[in-house]
Amino acid sequence: MPLCNDIIKNRVIRFNVSTPEQAIKAEPLLAGVGGIRLSRVIDAHSLHIRYSVEELTLQMIESALREAGFDLHDDMVTNLKRAVYSYCEDALRASIGVDQHAHDHQPSISLHSPSRQDPRQHNWRKYV
């Protein structure tokens, strides 16, 4: 059973099923982000990530994915889990002395790199 004070977290990010293969498109983007130890596709709508709470939080990762145009799964249970994870990760970061102002820094997920393609469908790019 995982402990609350583990610095390395394993989480599953779920994407909205109405947009196809988002997890497959997000995995290579997250692979290059500092602090993320592992990103692995579970299925077309789920992504397993392992990251260090010293460098990132789940909230930072999900915010960066949303800004990059991904549509994350949003239901009551998922939002409740996000709130609990956010509280626990913020408390853990405070207890190990991580600067709280670092929480405002979002991980760099750049879609403008030539090696990375925009995950959004071509006809949606001009609207988002």
Phi and psi in radians as a Rosetta constraint file:
Dihedral C 1 N 2 CA 2 C 2 CIRCULARHARMONIC -1.196 0.35
Dihedral N 2 CA 2 C 2 N 3 CIRCULARHARMONIC 2.511 0.35
Dihedral C 2 N 3 CA 3 C 3 CIRCULARHARMONIC -1.536 0.35
Dihedral N 3 CA 3 C 3 N 4 CIRCULARHARMONIC 2.704 0.35
Dihedral C 3 N 4 CA 4 C 4 CIRCULARHARMONIC -1.190 0.35
Dihedral N 4 CA 4 C 4 N 5 CIRCULARHARMONIC -0.457 0.35
Dihedral C 4 N 5 CA 5 C 5 CIRCULARHARMONIC -1.699 0.35
Dihedral N 5 CA 5 C 5 N 6 CIRCULARHARMONIC 0.268 0.35
Dihedral C 5 N 6 CA 6 C 6 CIRCULARHARMONIC -1.181 0.35
Dihedral N 6 CA 6 C 6 N 7 CIRCULARHARMONIC 2.285 0.35
Dihedral C 6 N 7 CA 7 C 7 CIRCULARHARMONIC -1.309 0.35
Dihedral N 7 CA 7 C 7 N 8 CIRCULARHARMONIC -0.614 0.35
Dihedral C 7 N 8 CA 8 C 8 CIRCULARHARMONIC -1.595 0.35
Dihedral N 8 CA 8 C 8 N 9 CIRCULARHARMONIC 2.151 0.35
Dihedral C 8 N 9 CA 9 C 9 CIRCULARHARMONIC -1.902 0.35
Dihedral N 9 CA 9 C 9 N 10 CIRCULARHARMONIC 2.514 0.35
Dihedral C 9 N 10 CA 10 C 10 CIRCULARHARMONIC -2.004 0.35
Dihedral N 10 CA 10 C 10 N 11 CIRCULARHARMONIC 2.114 0.35
Dihedral C 10 N 11 CA 11 C 11 CIRCULARHARMONIC -2.368 0.35
Dihedral N 11 CA 11 C 11 N 12 CIRCULARHARMONIC 2.809 0.35
Dihedral C 11 N 12 CA 12 C 12 CIRCULARHARMONIC -2.027 0.35
Dihedral N 12 CA 12 C 12 N 13 CIRCULARHARMONIC 2.193 0.35
Dihedral C 12 N 13 CA 13 C 13 CIRCULARHARMONIC -1.749 0.35
Dihedral N 13 CA 13 C 13 N 14 CIRCULARHARMONIC 2.187 0.35
Dihedral C 13 N 14 CA 14 C 14 CIRCULARHARMONIC -1.878 0.35
Dihedral N 14 CA 14 C 14 N 15 CIRCULARHARMONIC 2.369 0.35
Dihedral C 14 N 15 CA 15 C 15 CIRCULARHARMONIC -1.837 0.35
Dihedral N 15 CA 15 C 15 N 16 CIRCULARHARMONIC 2.744 0.35
Dihedral C 15 N 16 CA 16 C 16 CIRCULARHARMONIC -1.108 0.35
Dihedral N 16 CA 16 C 16 N 17 CIRCULARHARMONIC 2.353 0.35
Dihedral C 16 N 17 CA 17 C 17 CIRCULARHARMONIC -1.303 0.35
Dihedral N 17 CA 17 C 17 N 18 CIRCULARHARMONIC -0.262 0.35
Dihedral C 17 N 18 CA 18 C 18 CIRCULARHARMONIC -1.272 0.35
Dihedral N 18 CA 18 C 18 N 19 CIRCULARHARMONIC -0.355 0.35
Dihedral C 18 N 19 CA 19 C 19 CIRCULARHARMONIC -1.873 0.35
Dihedral N 19 CA 19 C 19 N 20 CIRCULARHARMONIC 2.038 0.35
Dihedral C 19 N 20 CA 20 C 20 CIRCULARHARMONIC -1.260 0.35
Dihedral N 20 CA 20 C 20 N 21 CIRCULARHARMONIC 2.515 0.35
Dihedral C 20 N 21 CA 21 C 21 CIRCULARHARMONIC 0.954 0.35
Dihedral N 21 CA 21 C 21 N 22 CIRCULARHARMONIC 0.638 0.35
Dihedral C 21 N 22 CA 22 C 22 CIRCULARHARMONIC -1.180 0.35
Dihedral N 22 CA 22 C 22 N 23 CIRCULARHARMONIC -0.651 0.35
Dihedral C 22 N 23 CA 23 C 23 CIRCULARHARMONIC -1.106 0.35
Dihedral N 23 CA 23 C 23 N 24 CIRCULARHARMONIC -0.678 0.35
Dihedral C 23 N 24 CA 24 C 24 CIRCULARHARMONIC -1.139 0.35
Dihedral N 24 CA 24 C 24 N 25 CIRCULARHARMONIC -0.627 0.35
Dihedral C 24 N 25 CA 25 C 25 CIRCULARHARMONIC -1.370 0.35
Dihedral N 25 CA 25 C 25 N 26 CIRCULARHARMONIC -0.539 0.35
Dihedral C 25 N 26 CA 26 C 26 CIRCULARHARMONIC -1.381 0.35
Dihedral N 26 CA 26 C 26 N 27 CIRCULARHARMONIC -0.507 0.35
Dihedral C 26 N 27 CA 27 C 27 CIRCULARHARMONIC -0.985 0.35
Dihedral N 27 CA 27 C 27 N 28 CIRCULARHARMONIC -0.853 0.35
Dihedral C 27 N 28 CA 28 C 28 CIRCULARHARMONIC -1.177 0.35
Dihedral N 28 CA 28 C 28 N 29 CIRCULARHARMONIC -0.483 0.35
Dihedral C 28 N 29 CA 29 C 29 CIRCULARHARMONIC -1.180 0.35
Dihedral N 29 CA 29 C 29 N 30 CIRCULARHARMONIC -0.724 0.35
Dihedral C 29 N 30 CA 30 C 30 CIRCULARHARMONIC -1.343 0.35
Dihedral N 30 CA 30 C 30 N 31 CIRCULARHARMONIC -0.386 0.35
Dihedral C 30 N 31 CA 31 C 31 CIRCULARHARMONIC -1.072 0.35
Dihedral N 31 CA 31 C 31 N 32 CIRCULARHARMONIC -0.521 0.35
Dihedral C 31 N 32 CA 32 C 32 CIRCULARHARMONIC -1.632 0.35
Dihedral N 32 CA 32 C 32 N 33 CIRCULARHARMONIC 0.038 0.35
Dihedral C 32 N 33 CA 33 C 33 CIRCULARHARMONIC -1.480 0.35
Dihedral N 33 CA 33 C 33 N 34 CIRCULARHARMONIC 2.276 0.35
Dihedral C 33 N 34 CA 34 C 34 CIRCULARHARMONIC -1.100 0.35
Dihedral N 34 CA 34 C 34 N 35 CIRCULARHARMONIC 2.390 0.35
Dihedral C 34 N 35 CA 35 C 35 CIRCULARHARMONIC 1.738 0.35
Dihedral N 35 CA 35 C 35 N 36 CIRCULARHARMONIC -0.411 0.35
Dihedral C 35 N 36 CA 36 C 36 CIRCULARHARMONIC -1.555 0.35
Dihedral N 36 CA 36 C 36 N 37 CIRCULARHARMONIC 2.057 0.35
Dihedral C 36 N 37 CA 37 C 37 CIRCULARHARMONIC -1.475 0.35
Dihedral N 37 CA 37 C 37 N 38 CIRCULARHARMONIC -0.548 0.35
Dihedral C 37 N 38 CA 38 C 38 CIRCULARHARMONIC -2.679 0.35
Dihedral N 38 CA 38 C 38 N 39 CIRCULARHARMONIC 2.398 0.35
Dihedral C 38 N 39 CA 39 C 39 CIRCULARHARMONIC -2.377 0.35
Dihedral N 39 CA 39 C 39 N 40 CIRCULARHARMONIC 2.161 0.35
Dihedral C 39 N 40 CA 40 C 40 CIRCULARHARMONIC -2.422 0.35
Dihedral N 40 CA 40 C 40 N 41 CIRCULARHARMONIC 2.309 0.35
Dihedral C 40 N 41 CA 41 C 41 CIRCULARHARMONIC -1.292 0.35
Dihedral N 41 CA 41 C 41 N 42 CIRCULARHARMONIC 2.222 0.35
Dihedral C 41 N 42 CA 42 C 42 CIRCULARHARMONIC -1.554 0.35
Dihedral N 42 CA 42 C 42 N 43 CIRCULARHARMONIC -0.885 0.35
Dihedral C 42 N 43 CA 43 C 43 CIRCULARHARMONIC -2.635 0.35
Dihedral N 43 CA 43 C 43 N 44 CIRCULARHARMONIC -3.006 0.35
Dihedral C 43 N 44 CA 44 C 44 CIRCULARHARMONIC -1.125 0.35
Dihedral N 44 CA 44 C 44 N 45 CIRCULARHARMONIC -0.281 0.35
Dihedral C 44 N 45 CA 45 C 45 CIRCULARHARMONIC -2.148 0.35
Dihedral N 45 CA 45 C 45 N 46 CIRCULARHARMONIC 0.138 0.35
Dihedral C 45 N 46 CA 46 C 46 CIRCULARHARMONIC -2.407 0.35
Dihedral N 46 CA 46 C 46 N 47 CIRCULARHARMONIC 2.450 0.35
Dihedral C 46 N 47 CA 47 C 47 CIRCULARHARMONIC -2.327 0.35
Dihedral N 47 CA 47 C 47 N 48 CIRCULARHARMONIC 2.207 0.35
Dihedral C 47 N 48 CA 48 C 48 CIRCULARHARMONIC -1.606 0.35
Dihedral N 48 CA 48 C 48 N 49 CIRCULARHARMONIC 2.273 0.35
Dihedral C 48 N 49 CA 49 C 49 CIRCULARHARMONIC -2.236 0.35
Dihedral N 49 CA 49 C 49 N 50 CIRCULARHARMONIC 2.599 0.35
Dihedral C 49 N 50 CA 50 C 50 CIRCULARHARMONIC -2.201 0.35
Dihedral N 50 CA 50 C 50 N 51 CIRCULARHARMONIC 2.226 0.35
Dihedral C 50 N 51 CA 51 C 51 CIRCULARHARMONIC -2.567 0.35
Dihedral N 51 CA 51 C 51 N 52 CIRCULARHARMONIC 2.838 0.35
Dihedral C 51 N 52 CA 52 C 52 CIRCULARHARMONIC -1.654 0.35
Dihedral N 52 CA 52 C 52 N 53 CIRCULARHARMONIC 2.209 0.35
Dihedral C 52 N 53 CA 53 C 53 CIRCULARHARMONIC -1.192 0.35
Dihedral N 53 CA 53 C 53 N 54 CIRCULARHARMONIC -0.353 0.35
Dihedral C 53 N 54 CA 54 C 54 CIRCULARHARMONIC -1.130 0.35
Dihedral N 54 CA 54 C 54 N 55 CIRCULARHARMONIC -0.486 0.35
Dihedral C 54 N 55 CA 55 C 55 CIRCULARHARMONIC -1.901 0.35
Dihedral N 55 CA 55 C 55 N 56 CIRCULARHARMONIC -0.592 0.35
Dihedral C 55 N 56 CA 56 C 56 CIRCULARHARMONIC -2.453 0.35
Dihedral N 56 CA 56 C 56 N 57 CIRCULARHARMONIC 2.825 0.35
Dihedral C 56 N 57 CA 57 C 57 CIRCULARHARMONIC -2.177 0.35
Dihedral N 57 CA 57 C 57 N 58 CIRCULARHARMONIC 2.857 0.35
Dihedral C 57 N 58 CA 58 C 58 CIRCULARHARMONIC -1.073 0.35
Dihedral N 58 CA 58 C 58 N 59 CIRCULARHARMONIC -0.651 0.35
Dihedral C 58 N 59 CA 59 C 59 CIRCULARHARMONIC -1.072 0.35
Dihedral N 59 CA 59 C 59 N 60 CIRCULARHARMONIC -0.714 0.35
Dihedral C 59 N 60 CA 60 C 60 CIRCULARHARMONIC -1.105 0.35
Dihedral N 60 CA 60 C 60 N 61 CIRCULARHARMONIC -0.764 0.35
Dihedral C 60 N 61 CA 61 C 61 CIRCULARHARMONIC -1.145 0.35
Dihedral N 61 CA 61 C 61 N 62 CIRCULARHARMONIC -0.814 0.35
Dihedral C 61 N 62 CA 62 C 62 CIRCULARHARMONIC -1.170 0.35
Dihedral N 62 CA 62 C 62 N 63 CIRCULARHARMONIC -0.632 0.35
Dihedral C 62 N 63 CA 63 C 63 CIRCULARHARMONIC -1.099 0.35
Dihedral N 63 CA 63 C 63 N 64 CIRCULARHARMONIC -0.751 0.35
Dihedral C 63 N 64 CA 64 C 64 CIRCULARHARMONIC -1.122 0.35
Dihedral N 64 CA 64 C 64 N 65 CIRCULARHARMONIC -0.676 0.35
Dihedral C 64 N 65 CA 65 C 65 CIRCULARHARMONIC -1.137 0.35
Dihedral N 65 CA 65 C 65 N 66 CIRCULARHARMONIC -0.731 0.35
Dihedral C 65 N 66 CA 66 C 66 CIRCULARHARMONIC -1.084 0.35
Dihedral N 66 CA 66 C 66 N 67 CIRCULARHARMONIC -0.744 0.35
Dihedral C 66 N 67 CA 67 C 67 CIRCULARHARMONIC -1.124 0.35
Dihedral N 67 CA 67 C 67 N 68 CIRCULARHARMONIC -0.501 0.35
Dihedral C 67 N 68 CA 68 C 68 CIRCULARHARMONIC -1.418 0.35
Dihedral N 68 CA 68 C 68 N 69 CIRCULARHARMONIC -0.043 0.35
Dihedral C 68 N 69 CA 69 C 69 CIRCULARHARMONIC 1.792 0.35
Dihedral N 69 CA 69 C 69 N 70 CIRCULARHARMONIC 0.149 0.35
Dihedral C 69 N 70 CA 70 C 70 CIRCULARHARMONIC -1.472 0.35
Dihedral N 70 CA 70 C 70 N 71 CIRCULARHARMONIC 2.596 0.35
Dihedral C 70 N 71 CA 71 C 71 CIRCULARHARMONIC -1.874 0.35
Dihedral N 71 CA 71 C 71 N 72 CIRCULARHARMONIC 1.799 0.35
Dihedral C 71 N 72 CA 72 C 72 CIRCULARHARMONIC -1.457 0.35
Dihedral N 72 CA 72 C 72 N 73 CIRCULARHARMONIC 2.633 0.35
Dihedral C 72 N 73 CA 73 C 73 CIRCULARHARMONIC -1.124 0.35
Dihedral N 73 CA 73 C 73 N 74 CIRCULARHARMONIC 2.262 0.35
Dihedral C 73 N 74 CA 74 C 74 CIRCULARHARMONIC -2.272 0.35
Dihedral N 74 CA 74 C 74 N 75 CIRCULARHARMONIC 1.797 0.35
Dihedral C 74 N 75 CA 75 C 75 CIRCULARHARMONIC -2.382 0.35
Dihedral N 75 CA 75 C 75 N 76 CIRCULARHARMONIC 3.083 0.35
Dihedral C 75 N 76 CA 76 C 76 CIRCULARHARMONIC -1.090 0.35
Dihedral N 76 CA 76 C 76 N 77 CIRCULARHARMONIC -0.754 0.35
Dihedral C 76 N 77 CA 77 C 77 CIRCULARHARMONIC -1.167 0.35
Dihedral N 77 CA 77 C 77 N 78 CIRCULARHARMONIC -0.754 0.35
Dihedral C 77 N 78 CA 78 C 78 CIRCULARHARMONIC -1.102 0.35
Dihedral N 78 CA 78 C 78 N 79 CIRCULARHARMONIC -0.746 0.35
Dihedral C 78 N 79 CA 79 C 79 CIRCULARHARMONIC -1.143 0.35
Dihedral N 79 CA 79 C 79 N 80 CIRCULARHARMONIC -0.624 0.35
Dihedral C 79 N 80 CA 80 C 80 CIRCULARHARMONIC -1.147 0.35
Dihedral N 80 CA 80 C 80 N 81 CIRCULARHARMONIC -0.762 0.35
Dihedral C 80 N 81 CA 81 C 81 CIRCULARHARMONIC -1.067 0.35
Dihedral N 81 CA 81 C 81 N 82 CIRCULARHARMONIC -0.746 0.35
Dihedral C 81 N 82 CA 82 C 82 CIRCULARHARMONIC -1.033 0.35
Dihedral N 82 CA 82 C 82 N 83 CIRCULARHARMONIC -0.740 0.35
Dihedral C 82 N 83 CA 83 C 83 CIRCULARHARMONIC -1.131 0.35
Dihedral N 83 CA 83 C 83 N 84 CIRCULARHARMONIC -0.745 0.35
Dihedral C 83 N 84 CA 84 C 84 CIRCULARHARMONIC -1.151 0.35
Dihedral N 84 CA 84 C 84 N 85 CIRCULARHARMONIC -0.802 0.35
Dihedral C 84 N 85 CA 85 C 85 CIRCULARHARMONIC -1.051 0.35
Dihedral N 85 CA 85 C 85 N 86 CIRCULARHARMONIC -0.741 0.35
Dihedral C 85 N 86 CA 86 C 86 CIRCULARHARMONIC -1.095 0.35
Dihedral N 86 CA 86 C 86 N 87 CIRCULARHARMONIC -0.791 0.35
Dihedral C 86 N 87 CA 87 C 87 CIRCULARHARMONIC -1.078 0.35
Dihedral N 87 CA 87 C 87 N 88 CIRCULARHARMONIC -0.847 0.35
Dihedral C 87 N 88 CA 88 C 88 CIRCULARHARMONIC -1.116 0.35
Dihedral N 88 CA 88 C 88 N 89 CIRCULARHARMONIC -0.755 0.35
Dihedral C 88 N 89 CA 89 C 89 CIRCULARHARMONIC -1.188 0.35
Dihedral N 89 CA 89 C 89 N 90 CIRCULARHARMONIC -0.682 0.35
Dihedral C 89 N 90 CA 90 C 90 CIRCULARHARMONIC -1.135 0.35
Dihedral N 90 CA 90 C 90 N 91 CIRCULARHARMONIC -0.714 0.35
Dihedral C 90 N 91 CA 91 C 91 CIRCULARHARMONIC -1.150 0.35
Dihedral N 91 CA 91 C 91 N 92 CIRCULARHARMONIC -0.708 0.35
Dihedral C 91 N 92 CA 92 C 92 CIRCULARHARMONIC -1.135 0.35
Dihedral N 92 CA 92 C 92 N 93 CIRCULARHARMONIC -0.768 0.35
Dihedral C 92 N 93 CA 93 C 93 CIRCULARHARMONIC -1.077 0.35
Dihedral N 93 CA 93 C 93 N 94 CIRCULARHARMONIC -0.684 0.35
Dihedral C 93 N 94 CA 94 C 94 CIRCULARHARMONIC -1.171 0.35
Dihedral N 94 CA 94 C 94 N 95 CIRCULARHARMONIC -0.663 0.35
Dihedral C 94 N 95 CA 95 C 95 CIRCULARHARMONIC -1.270 0.35
Dihedral N 95 CA 95 C 95 N 96 CIRCULARHARMONIC -0.440 0.35
Dihedral C 95 N 96 CA 96 C 96 CIRCULARHARMONIC -1.683 0.35
Dihedral N 96 CA 96 C 96 N 97 CIRCULARHARMONIC 0.031 0.35
Dihedral C 96 N 97 CA 97 C 97 CIRCULARHARMONIC 1.516 0.35
Dihedral N 97 CA 97 C 97 N 98 CIRCULARHARMONIC 0.400 0.35
Dihedral C 97 N 98 CA 98 C 98 CIRCULARHARMONIC -1.336 0.35
Dihedral N 98 CA 98 C 98 N 99 CIRCULARHARMONIC 2.309 0.35
Dihedral C 98 N 99 CA 99 C 99 CIRCULARHARMONIC -1.045 0.35
Dihedral N 99 CA 99 C 99 N 100 CIRCULARHARMONIC 2.193 0.35
Dihedral C 99 N 100 CA 100 C 100 CIRCULARHARMONIC -1.178 0.35
Dihedral N 100 CA 100 C 100 N 101 CIRCULARHARMONIC -0.410 0.35
Dihedral C 100 N 101 CA 101 C 101 CIRCULARHARMONIC -1.234 0.35
Dihedral N 101 CA 101 C 101 N 102 CIRCULARHARMONIC -0.355 0.35
Dihedral C 101 N 102 CA 102 C 102 CIRCULARHARMONIC -1.188 0.35
Dihedral N 102 CA 102 C 102 N 103 CIRCULARHARMONIC -0.353 0.35
Dihedral C 102 N 103 CA 103 C 103 CIRCULARHARMONIC -1.120 0.35
Dihedral N 103 CA 103 C 103 N 104 CIRCULARHARMONIC -0.482 0.35
Dihedral C 103 N 104 CA 104 C 104 CIRCULARHARMONIC -1.281 0.35
Dihedral N 104 CA 104 C 104 N 105 CIRCULARHARMONIC -0.324 0.35
Dihedral C 104 N 105 CA 105 C 105 CIRCULARHARMONIC -1.381 0.35
Dihedral N 105 CA 105 C 105 N 106 CIRCULARHARMONIC 2.155 0.35
Dihedral C 105 N 106 CA 106 C 106 CIRCULARHARMONIC -1.588 0.35
Dihedral N 106 CA 106 C 106 N 107 CIRCULARHARMONIC 2.534 0.35
Dihedral C 106 N 107 CA 107 C 107 CIRCULARHARMONIC -1.122 0.35
Dihedral N 107 CA 107 C 107 N 108 CIRCULARHARMONIC 2.647 0.35
Dihedral C 107 N 108 CA 108 C 108 CIRCULARHARMONIC -1.517 0.35
Dihedral N 108 CA 108 C 108 N 109 CIRCULARHARMONIC 1.873 0.35
Dihedral C 108 N 109 CA 109 C 109 CIRCULARHARMONIC -2.066 0.35
Dihedral N 109 CA 109 C 109 N 110 CIRCULARHARMONIC 1.689 0.35
Dihedral C 109 N 110 CA 110 C 110 CIRCULARHARMONIC -1.688 0.35
Dihedral N 110 CA 110 C 110 N 111 CIRCULARHARMONIC 2.213 0.35
Dihedral C 110 N 111 CA 111 C 111 CIRCULARHARMONIC -1.652 0.35
Dihedral N 111 CA 111 C 111 N 112 CIRCULARHARMONIC -0.026 0.35
Dihedral C 111 N 112 CA 112 C 112 CIRCULARHARMONIC -1.624 0.35
Dihedral N 112 CA 112 C 112 N 113 CIRCULARHARMONIC -0.028 0.35
Dihedral C 112 N 113 CA 113 C 113 CIRCULARHARMONIC -1.218 0.35
Dihedral N 113 CA 113 C 113 N 114 CIRCULARHARMONIC 2.429 0.35
Dihedral C 113 N 114 CA 114 C 114 CIRCULARHARMONIC -1.097 0.35
Dihedral N 114 CA 114 C 114 N 115 CIRCULARHARMONIC -0.423 0.35
Dihedral C 114 N 115 CA 115 C 115 CIRCULARHARMONIC -1.454 0.35
Dihedral N 115 CA 115 C 115 N 116 CIRCULARHARMONIC -0.141 0.35
Dihedral C 115 N 116 CA 116 C 116 CIRCULARHARMONIC -2.049 0.35
Dihedral N 116 CA 116 C 116 N 117 CIRCULARHARMONIC 2.420 0.35
Dihedral C 116 N 117 CA 117 C 117 CIRCULARHARMONIC -1.813 0.35
Dihedral N 117 CA 117 C 117 N 118 CIRCULARHARMONIC 2.615 0.35
Dihedral C 117 N 118 CA 118 C 118 CIRCULARHARMONIC -1.120 0.35
Dihedral N 118 CA 118 C 118 N 119 CIRCULARHARMONIC 2.168 0.35
Dihedral C 118 N 119 CA 119 C 119 CIRCULARHARMONIC -1.315 0.35
Dihedral N 119 CA 119 C 119 N 120 CIRCULARHARMONIC -0.227 0.35
Dihedral C 119 N 120 CA 120 C 120 CIRCULARHARMONIC -1.349 0.35
Dihedral N 120 CA 120 C 120 N 121 CIRCULARHARMONIC 2.648 0.35
Dihedral C 120 N 121 CA 121 C 121 CIRCULARHARMONIC -1.119 0.35
Dihedral N 121 CA 121 C 121 N 122 CIRCULARHARMONIC 2.591 0.35
Dihedral C 121 N 122 CA 122 C 122 CIRCULARHARMONIC -0.960 0.35
Dihedral N 122 CA 122 C 122 N 123 CIRCULARHARMONIC -0.754 0.35
Dihedral C 122 N 123 CA 123 C 123 CIRCULARHARMONIC -1.273 0.35
Dihedral N 123 CA 123 C 123 N 124 CIRCULARHARMONIC -0.237 0.35
Dihedral C 123 N 124 CA 124 C 124 CIRCULARHARMONIC -1.649 0.35
Dihedral N 124 CA 124 C 124 N 125 CIRCULARHARMONIC -0.245 0.35
Dihedral C 124 N 125 CA 125 C 125 CIRCULARHARMONIC -1.058 0.35
Dihedral N 125 CA 125 C 125 N 126 CIRCULARHARMONIC -0.663 0.35
Dihedral C 125 N 126 CA 126 C 126 CIRCULARHARMONIC -1.338 0.35
Dihedral N 126 CA 126 C 126 N 127 CIRCULARHARMONIC -0.267 0.35
Dihedral C 126 N 127 CA 127 C 127 CIRCULARHARMONIC -1.658 0.35
Dihedral N 127 CA 127 C 127 N 128 CIRCULARHARMONIC -0.437 0.35
